[in-house]
Amino acid sequence: MSRTDGRPVLPRLTEGARNYPAHAASHGIQLAPLADVHSPKVMFIACSDARLVPTLITGSLPGEVFELRTHGAVLPRFDPERPSGEALTIEYAVATLKVTDIVVCGHSHCDVVDVGVTDGVQSAEEAGALTTGDFTAAGHSHVVRQLDVLSDYAFVAPRLADGSLRTHGWYHELETGSTLRFRPHLSSFLPL
């Protein structure tokens, strides 16, 4: 998204924050009730890339989605002895907030995937796709790998097994604005 007013970014952001209460009210968003209840049903794990904005691509309202943004949407392997910040955030969403769905969303032109720096470990599919220059396939494989890592988290696995939690792999195309969803039974990403 290009801004044409030429103003520096931080003053615009400051103005936006200052105007947020009025902007929210003009869209029918009541802020006071949000202070009392925190009960999102969806967790959205996405890359911290500034071009990927989960609330914009999903049209979600304040309080609907619990977000975790990481470099490349990379999730570290679960370590019960030394839980990472990501693991603690996911545990809070799953065990305390009782989310019912977790979306792991990758995106096109992701620097982490494109240069192959994902926790030092790549799937064979991801490495192969990078070797051939197929960055889209590498991005898709990366999302699937993060879903696999997530399914091994001690507090996620039992809820997946009993059906009270579902995981979803999404891939957002920055250049078109389209989002694809991983279909495990087809082993492919298709439009939402």
Beta strands, then each sheet from edge to edge (+ up, - down):
strand 1: 42-47
strand 2: 65-70
strand 3: 101-107
strand 4: 166-172
strand 5: 179-183
strand 6: 188-191
sheet 1: 2+ 1+ 3+ 4+ 5- 6+
end
